[in-house]
Amino acid sequence: MSEPRRRRTREEYARGLPDHHDPTAGIGGAAPAQSALTLRLVLAAFGLVVCTVFGVLWWRTDLPTWPAVVLFVLAAVALVDLVVVARRKLRGEPG
């Protein structure tokens, strides 16, 4: 069995989690892989705003409504990604 789950500290994330294997480590002097949580956060926020604005603008026209529905679905996906990434950053993961 494994040990009970406990909250990880920032130092543990900075040091690296147990059983983590970076397949690119040491190949051609490559630097260790880095997380891009901040970039994901910014892109999710951008996608949420853009999809919502264009969805509302499309909805107000006389054109078919299915593209607006697609934009609203994409905005919902961006919102979920925004929440997931924000929780990971608040937990202390680097990136």
Secondary structure, DSSP 8 states (H G I E B T S, - for coil): ---------HHHHHH--TT---TTTTGGG-------HHHHHHHHHHHHHHHHHHHHHHHTSSS-SHHHHHHHHHHHHHHHHHHHHHHHHHHT---
